[in-house]
Amino acid sequence: MKYKRKFKLNPHDIDLIENCLSKELHHRSEVFLQSEKQHDTDAMDAAKSGISEITELLAKLHDQKNWYGHDPKNRPVPMG
């Protein structure tokens, strides 16, 4: 199977994806903490792996955004 290289997502779509990933990240962090209390190293390792994977994906989404400052008198200007 071949993946598309370009996607048609609007800012709302990206925001929704980021919010869902953040909630999953929170859930996996809770799983990690519970596993740590129970000294379950296998569950801790699985949670850590998932946390890293989600964090890296959120970073990729963040890095692909075009950040703009807004001056009401002028058009939006790229920041950074």
JOJO-V857418 format. One record per backbone hydrogen bond with DSSP energy under -1.0 kcal/mol. NH is the residue of the N-H (numbers start at 0). CO is the residue of the C=O. If there is no record, write none. Layout:
nh->NH co->CO
nh->NH co->CO
This chain:
nh->13 co->9
nh->14 co->10
nh->15 co->11
nh->16 co->12
nh->17 co->13
nh->18 co->14
nh->19 co->15
nh->20 co->16
nh->21 co->17
nh->22 co->18
nh->23 co->19
nh->24 co->20
nh->25 co->21
nh->26 co->22
nh->27 co->23
nh->28 co->24
nh->29 co->25
nh->30 co->26
nh->31 co->27
nh->32 co->28
nh->33 co->29
nh->34 co->30
nh->35 co->31
nh->36 co->32
nh->37 co->33
nh->38 co->35
nh->39 co->34
nh->40 co->38
nh->43 co->39
nh->44 co->40
nh->45 co->41
nh->46 co->42
nh->47 co->43
nh->48 co->44
nh->49 co->45
nh->50 co->46
nh->51 co->47
nh->52 co->48
nh->53 co->49
nh->54 co->50
nh->55 co->51
nh->56 co->52
nh->57 co->53
nh->58 co->54
nh->59 co->55
nh->60 co->56
nh->61 co->57
nh->62 co->58
nh->63 co->59
nh->64 co->61
nh->68 co->76
nh->73 co->70
nh->76 co->68
nh->78 co->66
